[in-house]
Amino acid sequence: MKNKMPQEYKTKDLGESAALICKSARLLRLERQFDFFWFVFSDKKFCQKITDDYWYGELLVNAKSYQNALRTLKDRLFAQNQ
């Protein structure tokens, strides 16, 4: 039986993760690997499209939303390190 759940998308990049959140990607969890964290999102295909636009400089997001997403991700990282 095939897995019908979309595959997860992982990134270590904070800016990319904030962009994904701004575009309504669902952050599932943070995964620790040695001394850094992976940001794990649902729906790999959706996230890959957003990521491509982000890295090509074609992604448009609200600046305030982006800043809020960065702050939230940093707070989550800080909480994991305690």
C-alpha positions as CSV (number, residue, x, y, z in Angstrom):
1,M,0.0,0.0,0.0
2,K,1.4,3.4,-1.0
3,N,1.9,6.1,1.6
4,K,-0.6,8.8,0.7
5,M,0.9,11.4,3.1
6,P,3.0,14.0,1.3
7,Q,6.7,13.6,2.1
8,E,8.3,15.9,4.6
9,Y,10.7,18.7,3.6
10,K,13.7,19.5,5.7
11,T,16.0,22.5,5.7
12,K,18.6,24.0,8.1
13,D,18.2,27.5,6.7
14,L,16.5,30.0,9.0
15,G,15.6,32.5,6.2
16,E,14.2,29.8,4.0
17,S,12.1,28.4,6.9
18,A,10.7,31.9,7.6
19,A,9.8,32.2,3.9
20,L,8.0,28.8,4.0
21,I,6.0,29.9,7.1
22,C,5.0,33.1,5.4
23,K,3.6,31.1,2.5
24,S,1.6,28.9,4.9
25,A,3.9,25.8,4.9
26,R,3.2,23.8,8.0
27,L,6.2,23.4,10.4
28,L,5.9,20.0,11.9
29,R,8.9,20.0,14.3
30,L,12.5,20.7,14.8
31,E,14.9,17.8,14.7
32,R,18.3,18.0,16.4
33,Q,21.3,16.6,14.6
34,F,24.5,17.0,16.5
35,D,24.8,20.7,17.2
36,F,22.2,22.1,14.8
37,F,18.5,21.7,14.0
38,W,16.5,20.8,11.0
39,F,13.2,22.6,10.4
40,V,10.8,19.9,9.2
41,F,7.8,20.9,7.1
42,S,4.9,18.9,5.7
43,D,4.2,18.6,1.9
44,K,7.6,18.4,0.2
45,K,6.3,19.3,-3.2
46,F,4.7,22.5,-2.0
47,C,7.8,23.5,0.0
48,Q,10.1,22.8,-2.9
49,K,8.2,25.2,-5.1
50,I,8.4,28.0,-2.5
51,T,12.1,27.2,-1.8
52,D,12.9,27.4,-5.5
53,D,11.2,30.9,-5.7
54,Y,13.0,32.0,-2.5
55,W,16.5,31.0,-3.8
56,Y,15.8,32.5,-7.3
57,G,14.8,35.8,-5.7
58,E,11.3,35.5,-7.0
59,L,9.4,35.0,-3.8
60,L,7.3,37.9,-2.5
61,V,6.3,38.0,1.1
62,N,5.0,40.6,3.6
63,A,8.1,42.0,5.4
64,K,6.3,42.2,8.7
65,S,5.2,38.5,8.4
66,Y,8.7,37.5,7.5
67,Q,10.2,39.3,10.5
68,N,7.6,37.7,12.8
69,A,8.4,34.2,11.3
70,L,12.1,34.7,11.9
71,R,11.5,35.8,15.5
72,T,9.2,32.8,16.1
73,L,11.8,30.3,14.7
74,K,14.6,31.8,16.8
75,D,12.4,31.5,19.9
76,R,11.7,27.9,19.1
77,L,15.5,27.2,18.6
78,F,16.3,29.0,21.8
79,A,13.7,26.9,23.7
80,Q,15.2,23.7,22.3
81,N,18.6,24.6,23.6
82,Q,17.6,24.9,27.2
